[in-house]
Amino acid sequence: MRQLLRTNHVTVRFAGLCALDDVGLELDHGEILGLIGPNGAGKTTLLNVLSGFQRPTTGEVELDGRQITGWDPPRRARAGISRTFQDVRLFPNMTVLENCEAAVVACGGTWATARDRASQALDWFDLNQSADVLARDLPYGVERRVGMARALCARPRVLLLDEPAAGLNDEESAAMGRTVRQIHEEIDCGIIVIEHDVRMILSLCDRVHVLDHGVTLRVGSPEEIRTDPEVVSAYLGAEAMK
């Protein structure tokens, strides 16, 4: 099967620091791929490379077999790559609904389409009561859900999630995992998710890609990752992997 999204020998250097070293990542059509590793492993840098916010020093990025390494973030978004950020980055003086509508228009949709898609996204994340609230007035947990809803409004072929459960409690984190699975089934997109909640990753993902110090440590099924001694040693320890 030809991969939906892949990197070929991607290396990223910042001055004397090698953030990624010859990384090859593959996302299949319809797959949920977890991306885990300790702090500083290069996870967000890799998401930045995939979404166009970081040009690799060497290596290539392909979308459905097409080379997109030189494409900027807007062009990648129009081609179907959507992402969230650790710090959400909503438009603070726009309402929740307007934030979601803007995502559709930015990817070439009409305002009529934008309203329909935004309304559906608010339904997915139980945000209807917050539709007219300014983004700057949202509590943290709601803000994160809006960021997810906005990313989905463009009906992406690839959805990149950077720590969607960060700052959430156990119950909220579990609910976020269920929502990601539901959305994946409804819009049939490939998903890459970075998350420090290892239990969420192992229960949600079809495969897991482990980075450590900018290199690929292991790629495998959740069960293979859960029982891999090198992953347990390099990541958070045996208790985190149970």
C-alpha positions in Angstrom: 0.0 0.0 0.0 1.3 3.5 -0.9 1.6 5.7 2.2 -0.7 8.7 2.5 2.1 10.8 4.1 5.8 10.0 4.6 9.2 11.5 5.2 12.3 10.2 3.5 15.6 10.6 5.4 14.6 13.8 7.2 17.2 15.7 9.2 16.8 19.0 10.9 19.7 20.9 12.4 19.5 24.1 14.5 23.0 25.5 14.7 24.9 22.8 16.6 21.8 20.8 17.5 20.5 17.9 15.5 16.8 17.9 16.3 16.0 15.1 13.8 18.5 12.7 12.3 17.6 10.7 9.2 14.0 10.1 10.2 11.6 8.1 8.0 8.0 8.2 9.1 5.0 6.6 7.2 1.3 7.1 7.7 -1.1 4.8 5.8 -4.5 5.8 4.5 -7.0 5.6 7.3 -4.4 4.9 10.0 -4.0 6.5 13.5 -0.2 6.7 14.2 1.1 7.6 17.6 4.3 9.6 17.9 5.9 9.3 21.4 9.2 9.9 23.1 10.8 11.8 25.9 10.9 15.6 26.0 13.4 16.9 23.4 13.0 13.8 21.2 12.0 15.8 18.2 8.3 15.1 18.0 7.0 18.6 17.5 9.8 19.4 15.1 8.7 16.4 13.0 5.1 17.6 13.0 6.4 21.1 11.9 8.2 19.4 9.0 5.1 17.6 8.0 2.9 20.7 8.2 5.4 23.0 6.5 6.4 25.2 9.4 9.9 23.8 9.4 12.0 23.1 6.3 14.2 20.0 6.7 17.9 20.5 6.4 18.0 17.4 4.3 15.3 14.9 3.3 11.9 15.0 1.7 8.2 14.9 2.6 5.6 13.2 0.3 1.8 13.4 0.4 0.1 10.5 -1.5 3.3 10.0 -3.5 3.7 13.7 -4.4 6.8 15.6 -3.2 5.7 18.5 -1.1 9.0 19.4 0.7 9.0 23.0 -0.6 5.3 23.7 0.1 4.4 26.3 2.7 1.7 25.7 5.4 -1.2 27.3 3.6 -0.6 25.2 0.5 -0.3 22.0 2.6 -3.6 23.0 4.4 -5.4 23.4 1.0 -4.0 19.9 0.0 -5.6 18.4 3.1 -3.0 18.6 5.9 -4.4 20.1 9.1 -2.9 20.4 12.5 -3.3 21.5 16.1 -0.7 23.2 18.3 0.4 22.7 21.9 -0.6 26.4 22.5 -3.8 26.2 20.4 -3.4 29.6 18.7 -7.0 30.6 18.3 -8.0 34.1 17.0 -8.7 35.7 20.4 -11.2 38.4 19.2 -13.3 36.0 17.2 -16.0 33.7 18.5 -15.7 29.9 18.7 -18.0 29.6 15.6 -16.0 32.2 13.7 -12.7 30.5 14.5 -14.1 27.3 13.0 -15.6 29.0 9.9 -12.3 30.8 9.2 -10.5 27.5 8.9 -12.9 26.4 6.2 -12.6 29.6 4.2 -8.8 29.6 4.5 -8.7 26.2 2.8 -10.9 27.5 -0.1 -14.4 26.7 1.2 -17.3 29.1 0.9 -18.9 30.9 3.8 -22.1 28.7 3.4 -20.0 25.6 3.6 -18.1 27.1 6.5 -21.2 27.5 8.6 -22.3 23.9 8.0 -18.9 22.4 8.7 -18.3 24.6 11.8 -21.7 23.6 13.2 -20.9 19.9 12.8 -17.5 20.3 14.4 -19.1 22.1 17.4 -21.5 19.1 17.7 -18.6 16.7 17.7 -16.9 18.5 20.6 -20.0 19.5 22.5 -19.3 23.2 22.0 -22.6 24.5 20.8 -23.2 26.4 24.1 -19.8 28.2 23.5 -20.4 29.1 19.8 -20.8 32.8 20.5 -18.1 33.1 23.1 -14.9 35.0 22.2 -11.9 32.7 22.1 -10.0 34.9 24.6 -12.7 34.2 27.2 -12.5 30.4 27.0 -11.3 28.2 29.8 -8.2 26.1 29.0 -10.0 22.7 28.4 -12.6 24.3 26.1 -9.9 26.2 24.2 -8.2 22.9 23.4 -11.4 21.4 22.1 -12.0 24.4 19.9 -8.5 24.0 18.5 -9.4 20.4 17.5 -12.7 21.4 16.1 -11.1 24.1 14.0 -8.6 21.7 12.6 -11.3 19.3 11.5 -13.4 21.9 9.8 -11.3 21.7 6.6 -12.1 18.0 6.3 -8.4 17.1 6.2 -7.0 14.0 4.6 -4.2 14.1 7.3 -4.8 15.4 10.8 -1.7 16.2 12.9 -2.5 16.5 16.7 0.2 17.9 19.0 -0.7 16.8 22.5 -4.5 17.1 22.4 -4.8 15.9 26.0 -2.2 18.2 27.5 -3.4 19.7 30.7 -6.6 17.6 30.8 -7.5 15.3 33.7 -7.8 11.5 33.3 -11.5 11.7 32.5 -11.1 14.5 30.0 -8.1 12.7 28.4 -10.1 9.5 28.0 -13.0 11.5 26.5 -10.6 13.2 24.1 -9.3 9.7 22.9 -12.9 8.6 22.3 -13.6 11.7 20.3 -10.5 11.3 18.1 -11.6 7.7 17.3 -15.1 8.8 16.5 -13.9 11.6 14.2 -11.5 9.2 12.5 -14.4 6.9 11.7 -16.6 9.7 10.5 -14.3 11.5 8.1 -11.8 8.7 7.4 -8.6 10.7 7.6 -5.1 9.6 8.6 -4.1 10.9 12.0 -0.7 11.4 13.6 -1.0 12.2 17.3 1.7 13.3 19.7 0.8 12.6 23.3 2.5 12.1 26.7 -0.5 10.1 27.9 0.9 6.7 27.0 -2.2 4.8 27.9 -4.2 7.0 25.5 -1.7 6.3 22.7 -1.6 2.6 23.2 -5.4 2.3 23.3 -6.1 4.7 20.4 -3.4 4.0 17.8 -2.9 1.4 15.1 0.9 1.8 15.2 3.3 3.8 17.3 6.5 5.6 16.2 9.0 6.2 19.0 11.6 8.9 18.8 14.6 9.4 21.1 17.1 12.2 20.7 16.0 12.9 17.2 16.3 9.3 15.9 13.7 6.6 15.4 14.0 4.1 18.3 11.2 1.8 17.3 8.0 1.5 15.1 5.4 -1.1 15.9 2.0 -2.1 17.1 0.8 -0.9 20.5 1.5 -4.3 22.0 5.0 -4.4 20.5 5.8 -0.9 21.9 4.3 -1.7 25.3 6.6 -4.7 25.8 9.8 -3.3 24.1 12.5 -3.0 26.8 14.4 -0.2 24.9 11.2 1.9 24.6 10.4 1.3 28.3 14.0 2.3 29.3 14.2 5.4 27.0 10.7 6.7 27.7 8.9 6.9 31.0 9.6 3.6 32.7 7.7 0.4 33.1 4.8 1.9 35.1 4.0 4.3 32.3 3.7 1.5 29.7 1.2 -0.6 31.7 
